[in-house]
């Protein structure tokens, strides 16, 4: 029988359930139970069942009563076994229970909540004695986490779910085998040659003997055309971590291996590993997994800051912070779209602050797409406000022997579950603080035993300056030394020049493990869905409910910057347009500054990538998976071959992320707002591999606002990377002395750049020609500005033939500006799961009349 995820679960509150023994038998009538969303949470099931309508609209979430989740809830399923299967070893594995549970099978309690607790522990039970041929009834009574429990959390990112995410949030696995089971396969790689032409593999697996007698057999393996085997004897009840190395098995030496690479550095090649345990010429168990042949190392640059190498190549980490959906309701399709978004934005990494994921799907997708993953604990266990019990200011919550043992075991379980994924490039064992030394010693033992193939990071927190580590503030472990990364924000409104000029806080040097320009409102359609009509304008407390918590509970800093830069909005529509312009302007320079400072800068994690619920903060696309303008400015700012504006030097830089030199032609044009040309230059240059090079110092201009148009031309003259900037003669001036109550998480502004002249752009029109190619799933669009005025900052949207929304759509570019007499050719590719046929193209812009074009 193959390993299967149990499905067809029902859910009911213990207030209405029968006695446990009856509940876990066929006598129980589940006709009135909910059909459970599985894996998932109680709230996910209730929302899926329609019990709570529009839970995320307005303030509906806080109106959901929490009392009904104070009691336990029962998950129940029925599965069938043949007589042959029931006669073998039968196991049940629970990959994630939040937070504790009583487990019953066929009227017998097989484990209690005193044994089954800990969100990130995994539990496997031998149920051979309880399992029967025919129908089996499994019932799991789940209890929510209590204050002080180490459970799922969202820190200050958004409100918490009313049920605190109680439930079976990861799969329950049923497996049958003949006495011996194979679990947690893992392949380690060593490259004995610098050219990576040979890989020496070590194959690992966990072997468990479930009977009270010794068992001898043969473990056979296959990696493509390579086969290997070894005789193994297991003692009675033994749990053995088995390994086979290349130095004793020549079949594990791979000539000219297909190496797993992150995006832009090559292909993310994967191999299949097949294992089977043979007893008396019969297959006792089988296991199949995928792995990548690659090596990961960390290093320290000249400034004392940590960076990472993959296959010997330094990688500038361009990442975004991930959080699962608030009710843990992601589907496979949802996850596929999000990882496609990551690639489309030219990011090469995501950071999971926490061990997120409903199963292996997100990790598999990153493996397949070459997206690096930073995985580890979240900071919500390090602060009393979120953990719910007193914490140590140095180490957070886990300081007692009992807590240290729980967290160490939880880490071991998560690492064994995930270690075979080549996309994971670092384990982060703490977030804002250090782990307690006794806990870190346990981590080190776990790494030495189970995974030496990637570095671990003692803390994603840290302090630094470009002049070197500030020793009186840096986070230093007595076990592993300085983290040599930084977590200095900013997390709120930050003008573009900050990223280029700051050398003490969050600017573009070292590895900033979480940062960003802060408030990032979604597009107009999402605002309308999020806000009841009576609360859409002006901004009120309902808006604030959709911000973050604590210092991030309002939009005051964002609104102040908006008013100074673009003028005060007078409607939801004018706010939305200004918000997207601000999103675009603020996001791009962060990534570009880190690109420009290659070498000094080793990595940056945008805080955040996605949204656990509809919100106004920290997102490149929203809960509905609609990209905002920051998404497209990220896409431009992270292009592997690019021309960018350096706000600190008033200069143009060329960026080449590829591992080979690239000849480029860059056109530089500056216009006033009447479209008069003020400056023009064409630069032809060969950019070194993996480089950032200054191409040109720009002259100064007297105009209050100018447009800087940078374009990289390919050999055939096609524009590869158009990049449009609006620049003010009035500079942004930062105020490092005023912390505005946020310490270094926000640097205030003394003066703001002034772009109000953009409000005087005359209204103009755009000519459109477009068509849909069903074979390529592309909408091909030609925009022509036949007038004499600039068509500024246009947002494009495609809807279906019945006016339905189409998502995802991957635009070559969006939020674009078209100069007078200019044509722009844009393509939009529909996602593979989109079934609609494009019906119309809609365009709105800063000064462009709304246009609808029938496709």
N, C-alpha and C positions, 0 to 999 in steps of 0.2 A: 504494500500500500504506500503510495507516495505521501510525503509530508503535505498536509493541507491546512489552510487557515479555516477555522470553523466559522460558518456563517449562519444565517437564518435565526438570529437572536431576537428575543423579545425582552421587554423591560417593564418593570412595575415598581411602584413604591412599596416599601415594606409596611406602610400603613394599610395597604390593601391586600398584601400577599398572604398566602397560607403559611402554615408552619413550615420551617425549612425542610424537614424530612419529606413532607408531602410535595412541597414546591419542586423538589429535585427528583420527582417520579412522574410516571405517565398519568397518575391520578389527577394531577393538577390541570385545570382548565384555563388555558391562557388566552381565551377568546377576547378578553377585554384588555389585554396588555398592549403596550405600544410595540410597534415594529422597531427594533433598536437600530440606530445608525452605528455600524460596527466596522472597524474600531471607531470609537468616538466617546462622547461624554453624554451625561444625562441631558444637559441643556441642548446639545446637538440633536438628540432624539426628539425632544419636545418641540423644538423649532421645526425640525423636519416633518413632524406630525401635524404641524399647523396650530399647535397649542398657543404659541405666542406669535402674533402677527407683527411684522416690521419691528423686531426687537431693537434694531439699531437706529431707528428713526427718532429724531428729537431726543427726548430724555426717557424714552420707553424702557431702556435697559434698567434704569434705577427704580422703575415701578414694578419690576418683576419681584414677587415676594421670595425672600431667601429662606423662609421658615420651612418650606416643603423639602429643602435639601439638607435640613438638619438630621433627618432620619436616613437610614440606609436605603439603597435601591438594589433590586434584584435583576441581574442579567440571566437569561435562561436560553438554552438551545438543546436540540435533540440531534444526535448523530447516530449513524448505523455502522455496525461492524459485522463482517462475515464471521462464521465459526472459525475459519483459519486465522483471521486477523485477531480475533479475541483470544486465541490461543497463544499469541506471541506477546512480546513485551509491548505494552501500550503506555505512552507518555503524553502528558499535557504540559505545554509550556506557555506561560503567561508573560508576554513580552513587555507589558506595561499596565500597571494598575495604579490608579490615583484615588485613594492613597493606601487603603488597606482593605482586606476582604476575608470573608468566610467562604470556603469553596466546598461544594457538595456534588457528589456524583452518585446517581442511582440510589438516593436515600441515605448515603453515608457521607459524613463530613471527612474530607481528606486533608483539610488544613484550616486553621483559624486565623483571625485577624492578628492575634498575638504572634503568629509566625509569618503571615503574609502582609508586610507593610513596607513602605519605601517606594516612592514613585519610580525611581530609576533602578531598582533591583528587578531581576527577572527570576522566575520560579519555574522549575521543571519538577513534575511529580510522576512517579511510576504508579500508574493506576491499573496495572495488570490484574490485580485481585478484585477491583471494583468493576472493571469493564466486562460487558457481556456481549454475546452474539445477538444481533438484532438491534433494537433501539436502546440508546443510552441517553440519559438526561443529565446535563451539566448545569448547575445553578451556582451563580457567584453573587454573594451579597457584598456590595461595595459601600465603603464608608468614605466620606469626604475628608480631606486633610484638615487638621486643626491648627490653630496658631502655634508656631514653633516647629511644625512638620516641614521637612525638606521636600517641597512639592513644586508643581508648575507655577510660574509667576511671570508677570509682565512689568515689574518694577514701576517706573513712572511713565510708561509709554502710553497707557490707556486704562480705562476702568477694568475691573476684574469681572469674570463671569459670575453670575449669581450662585452657581453650584461649585465654584472654585475648581472647575474642570474635573469633577469627580467622574469616574467611569473606567471602562476598559479601553484606554486610549490607544493601545497597540494590539496587534492580533493575538488570538489564542490559537496555538498550533497543536494539532493532533498528529501523532506519529506512531507507527508500529515498526518494530524491528525484531530480529532474532537475537536476543540477549545483549548484543553490542550495538551502540549508536555512535555515529560520527557527527560531530558538531564543530562549529567555529573554525572552518578551514582558513588557512592564511598562508600566503606565499611571500617570503622575504627575498629581496634582491641584493646582490653584491656585484658591482662591476669591477673586475680586476684590471681592466685597461681604461685609460683615460678617454679613449675614443668610443667607449660604450659598445664595442663590437662583440663583446662576450658578456653574458649574464650568468651568474652562478646563483641558483635558486635553492632555497630551503622551504620545504613543504611542511606545514604544521597542521595539526588537527587535535581536537579533544575527543578521546575515546572513552566511553563509559560502559562498564560491564554491569548490567542490571540484575545479575543472578548471584546467588551465594555459593558460587563455585568458580574455580579458574576456567578461563576460556582461551583457547589458542586458535589463531586464524591468520589470514594473510590480508594485509592492506594493499590493495592495488590502486594505482593511480594512472591518469592519462592527462597530458597537456598536449593537445593536438596530436602530432604523430609520435610524441615521446611517451613511452610507457615505463612504469617502474613499480616495484613491489617490495614488501618487507614482511617477514613473519613477525607476529606480535602475540605475546601471551599476557593476558590481563588477570590479575588476582581477583578473588571474589570481591565484588562490589567496588572494584577499583575505578577511579577517575584519573585517566592518564593524559597528559599533554605530550603528544607524540610529535616527533620531528624527524625529517630525513634531509640530510644536507648533500650538496653537490660533491663534496670531497669524498663521500662514500658511495655516491650514486651518480656515475657519469651522465646518465640520461637527464640529469637536472642542470647540465651545462648547455646553455642556449647560444648558438652562434648567430650573429647578426639579428638580435632580437628586435621585434617591433616595439619600440619604447613608447610608454604612455607620456604624453606631453600636455601641458595646459595650452589654452587657446593662444594663437600667434606664434607659439614655439614649435609647432608640429601637430601631429594627429594624436588623439587620445586612444591609442591602440589598447585593446583588451584581449585577454586570453581566457579560455575556459579550463577550469580544473575539475576533473571528475575523480571521485574517490569511491571505493567500495570495499567493504569488509567481507571476506569469504570464510565461512566455517563449514567444514566437511563438504566442500565443493558447492555450497549454496550461498547465495547473497544474503548476508545478515542485515546490511544497511548500505545505502548509497547516499552520496551527497554531491551536489554540483554547485559551483560558484564561479564568479568571474574575478579576475585580478589584473593589475597592470604592472608591467616591469618598469620601474623607475626608482630614482633615489632622491631624497629630500634632505637638505642640510640647512642649518642657519649659519649666519656669519655676523660679524660686527664691523661696521664701516669706520672710516677715519674719525668721524665725529662721535664714535662710541655708541652708535645706534644699531639695533638688531635688524637684519634683513634675512631673506630666504632665497635659497638656490634650489632649482629643480633640474635634475640631470646635469649638474655643474654650472647651470646658467642662472645668474642673478635675475630675479623676477620682481619687478615693481608691482606690488600687490595693489590692485584697483578693485575695491570690494564694496559690498553693501551689507548692512545688518538685517538679518532675517528674524521674523517671528511668525509662528504658526497662527492661523485664524483663531479668533477669540473663543469659539466653541469647538475648535479642532475639527472643522468640517471640510477640510480640503479634499478635493477629488484628485485622481491621477491626472485628469485633463487640466485641472487648475494648476497643479504643480508643473506640468509640462509647459504650459504657457509662461509661467514665471521664470523657468530656467531659459526658455527661448528669449524672454525679455532681457535677462542678464547678458546673454551672448549678443543680442541686438544692440545693447548699450555699450558694447565693447569692454565690459567688465570681465575680469578673469577670476573672480573669487566671490564667495559669500561668507559672512561670518555668522555662525549660529551661537548667539550668547545664550547657551543652554543646549541641551540635547533634544532638539526639536525633531519632528517627523512622526507621522502616524505609522510608518513602517519604513522599509528601506527605499522607498520610491525616490525621494529627493536625493538621496545619496547615489543611487543608481544613475539618475539623470545627470548629476554632476560628473560621475565617472565617464559616462557616454559622451558628454559635451566638453570635456576638458576644463571644467570649472573647479578651481581650487576651493577647499573648504577649511575654515578655521572653526574647530569644534571644541566646546568645553562648557564649564559651568557658567551660569548667569550670576550677576551681582546681587540678585534679590535675596540670597541666603546670607549676605554680608552686612545687611542693614536691618536693625530692629523693626523699623517701620514696615518692612515687607515680610520679613521672616515671622514676626509676631512674638519674639522673645528676645531678651537681652543678648547682645553680641559683644565680642571682644573688638575693640577699636583697631587692633592690628590684623586680626585674622577672621573676623566675621563670626558666624554662628558655630561652626563645627570645632569645638575646643575640648569638650568632654571626651572621655575614652569611648563612651557609648556612641556619641555622634561621629567621632572619627572612624570608628569601626564601620558604622552604617554608610558613611560617605565613601570610604575606601572600597567597600564591597560594591557599592553602586557604581563607582568609577570602573572597577574591574568588569562588571557586567556590561556596561555600555561600551567599553573598549573592545571586549571580545566580540560583541555584537557588530561592531562597525570597523574593526581594524583592517578588514580585507579591501576596503574602498581606497583606491589609489588617489582619489581626489582630496582626501584629508591630508593636509600638509603639516598641521601642527595640532597638538593637544593643548588646550588652555585650561590649566587646573584651577585657576582663580580669575576673577574679573577685576574688581577695584582694589582688592587687598591681596595679601599673601595667604596661602594656606598655613595653618598651624604647622610648626616644624615636625611634630609627630605625624600629622596627616601627610605632609610632603614626603616623609620617609617611607610611608606606606605606598604612596604613588610611585616613588622610585623603584621599589621592589616590584610593583606591578609592571612597570615599563620594562625592567630588566628581564622579567620572566616571559612577558607576552608580546612586547612590541618594542624593538630597538630600531625600527626602520624610519622613524620620523622624530624630530625634536619635540620636546614639550616646553611650554612657556609657563613659568611660575605665576605670572600675573599679567593680564592685559593692561593693568594700570601701571603708572610710572610717570616720572617727571624728567624733563630734560630741556636743554637749550642747544642751539646750534653750536655754541662754543664748547659743549661737552656736558656730561651728566652733572646735575646739581646734587652733590652728595648729601646735603642735609635734608633733601626732600624726596629723593628717589626711593622707589620701592625695592628693597633688598631682602633677599631670603638668606638665612644662615646656611641653607642647604645648597642652593643653586645660584646665589649671587643676585645681581641686578637684573630686573626684567629687560632693561634697555629698550623698552618701547614706551609710548606715552599715551595718556588719556587725559588731555587737557582741554577737551572741547575744541572749538566752540560747539554749542548745541542750539543757539538761537541766532537771530539776524546777524550776519557778518558781511560787510562789503567786500567786493572783489579784491581790493588792494591788500587786505589782511593776509591772504594766503601767500602772497609774494614777499611781504615785508616783515612779518612777524618771525622772530628768531628765538623766542623764549617760551611760547605757549603752543598753540595748535598749528602753527604755520607749516609750510611745505619743507620739512626736514624730518629725518627719522621715520618711524613707523607710528602713525596715529591710529590707534585701534578702534576709535569711534569718534566721529566728528561730523560736522555739516553746518549748512547755513540755517538750519532750524525749521521754522514754520514753513510748511509747504502745502497750501490749500489745494484741493483737487479741482478738477475742471467744473464748469458751470452745471453740467448735467448731474454730476455727483453731489454738488452742493444742494441742488434742488431735491435730490432723493434723500439726503441726509437731514435736511431742515424742513419742519412743517411750514406751510405757506405763511402762516402768521408770524413766523420767527425768521424769515429769510432776510429781512432788512428792517431796521438797521441791526448791526451786530449786537447780540445780547447774551444772556447767560446760557442759552441753548447752544450757541456756538462754542462757548467756553467748555461745555460738557464734552465736546468733541476735540478738545485740545489734550495736552498731556496733564500730568499731575504736578502738584507743588509749584515750583517756579515757572512751570511750563503750562499753566492752566489758562492762559489768555494769549491774545494776539497783539498785545500792546506794542511790543518792540517792532514787530513786522508792520503794523499799521503806521507807526511813527515814521519808519523808513519809507513806506509807500507814499505818505503825504509829502514828505520832504523831497522825494525823488520825482514823483509823477503827478502829485496833486491829490487832493482828497476825493475819494469816490463818493458818488451820490446815489448809487443803486447797487443791487446785487450784481448786475451785469457789468457795471464799470469796475466794481471791486474785483470781479473774476478776471477781467482782462488785465488789470494792473497786477493782480496776484500772479498770473502766469508770466507776465513780463519780468516780474521780480524773481520768480522761481528760476526762470531761464538765466537771468543775469547773474544771480548769486551762486548757482550750482556749478556752472561750467568752469569758472576760474579755480575752484578747489582742485578738481582733477587735473586741470592744465598746469597749475603751479607745481604739483607733485611730478608731473611729466617733465616740466622744464628743469626741475632740480634733481633729475636722475643722478643717482650716486649718493648725494647728500640725503635725498628722500628715498625711503625703501618701501613704504606702503601707506595706504590710507583706506579707511573703512567709512563710507558714507553712512551716517546715522539718520534715517534707516533706509533700507531698500524697499520694503513692502509695508502693508498695513494690516494689523490684526482685526481692525474694525474700521468703519468710516470715520476718518479723523482729518485734522487740519495741520498736523505736525509730521515731520520726519517720514517722507515717502517719495519715491520716484514714480510709483504708480499706486493707485488706491485700492481699497478693499474690493471694489467692483472690477479690478484689473484694468482700469482706465489710466493710461499714462498721462502725467501732467507735463508741463513745459520743461521741468527739470530733467525729465527722462530724456528728452531730445537734446538738451544742452549737454547732458552726460555723454550721450552717444557721440556728439561732436567732439567734446573735450577729451574723450578716450580713444579717438580714432588712432590706429597704429601708425599712420602716416599723416602728418598734420602740420598746419601752420597756425600758430596761436599768438595772441596778444599778451605780452608780459606787462601787467599793470604796474609793477614796481619799477620797471626800467623804461617804460614807454617805448617798447621795442617789439619786434616780430621775431619769434623763434620757430625753428623747424624741429619737428619731432619724428623720430624713426624708431618704432618699437621692434622692428624685424631684426633677425639675426644676420642680415646681410646689408651691405650699403645700398642706398637707393638714390638714383638721380631724380631730382624734382625740379619743376618750374613753379614758382610761387608768384602770383600777381597780388600786388598791394595797392588798394585804391582807397582814397579818403574823399568823402562827399560832405557838403553841408546839407541842411534839411531841404534845400531847394534843388537838390540833386546836382549842384555844381561841383565839378571835380576840383579838389584842392591839392591832391597829391596822387602820383601814380608811379609805380616802379615794378619791373619784372625781374625776378632773381632766379638764376639757374645755378643749381648747386647739387653736389652729391653729399647726401647725409650719411655719416658713418653708421655702422650697425649699432642698434640699441643706444641711440644718442639723442641729445638735446643740444641744438646749436643756435646761437644768435645769428639771425640773417640780416637784421636792419634796425638801426635806431631811427625812430620816427621824428619828424620835426614837430614843433608845437603849433597849435592852431588857435586863432582868436575867437572862432565861433563858439557860442554857448554849448552846442551839441553837434557832434559830427558822427558820421557812420564810417566805420573801418571795415572794409570788405577784403578778406583774405581767402585766396583760392589756391589749392594745390592742383596742378594740371598733370594728368598722366601723359605718357609719351604720345598718345594719339590726340592730345589736346582736350580730352574730356575732363570735366571738373570732378576731382575725386573728393575733395573735402571743403565745400564752401563754409566759411565761418564769418558771421556778421556781428560786429560789436557796435554799441552806441556808447560814446565817450563824452564826458562833460568837461568843460574848461574849469569847473569848480571841483576840486578834489575832495574825496572822502578823507576825513581826518579822524583817526582813532584816539580814544581816551582810555589809556591803560590805567589811569589812576582811579577811575570810577568803575567799580565792579557791579553796580546796580543790583547788589544783593546776591549775585550769582558767582562770586569768586572768579575763577578764570574760565567758567563755562560760558561766559559771554563778555566780550569786550565792547564797551559802549562807544558811540561815535560823538565826537565834538561837532563835526560838520558833515553834511551829506552832499554827495554829488547831486546836481540839479538837472533833471531831464524834462522839465515842464514844457520846454519848447516843442517836445513831441506832440503835445496837445494841439498845437497850431498847424499840424500837417493837414492839408486840404483833403477832404473826402475824395476818394478815387475809386475806379473800377478796374477789374481784371478780366481779361478774355480767357476763356477756358476751352480746351479741346481734350476729350478723354474717351477712353474705351476700355473694355474689360476683355482680357485674354483668359478663357476658361482653362486652357491647358497649363499655363504658367501660374494661374490664380492671381494674376497681376492686373491692377488698374493702372493704366499708363496715362499720365496727365501732362499736358503742356499748358503752362500759365504764361500769359503774355501781358505785359503792362504797356498798352498802346498810348497811354497818356504821358503827361509831363511831370507827374508827381510820384513820389515814392509810395509804393504799396507796402506798408509796414506791418510786420509781425502778424502773419496770417496763419490761422489754425484751420486745418482741413479735417473733415470727417466723412466717412462713407457709411451709408445706411443701405438696408436691403430693399428689394423691390416692393415690399409691403411696409416700408418705412421702419422696419425693425433694426435695432442696433446690431452692428457686426463687430465682433471681437473674437480673437485679436486681429489687428491689422498692423503690419510691420511697414511703417513708412520709411522710405529712403531718407527723408528729412521732413520736418514739420515745424510750425511756427516760423515761417520763412518770410523774408523781405525780398521784394522784386523791384529793381530799379527801373526808371522810365526807359521805354524802348527795349527792355530786356525780356528774353524768354527763359523760363526755367522748366526743365523736364524732371518730373517727379514720378516715382513708382511707389505703389503700395501693394504689398503682398498679403493675401488673406492667409490666416493660420490654417493648418491642415485639417482641423476639426470644424471649420466654419462651413455650414451647409447652405447658408443663404447665398443668393445671387445679388451682387451689388446693383442697387437701383438708382441712387443719386449721390452726388458729391456736393457737400456743403462747405462753404468757406466763409469764415468771419475774420475780421482783422481790426487792428487798432484804428485805422482810418479807411477801411475798405467796406463798401456796402455789402451786406450779406448776399451771397450768391448761392443759388442751387442749380446744379447741372444734372440733367437726366442722363444716365449712362446707357 
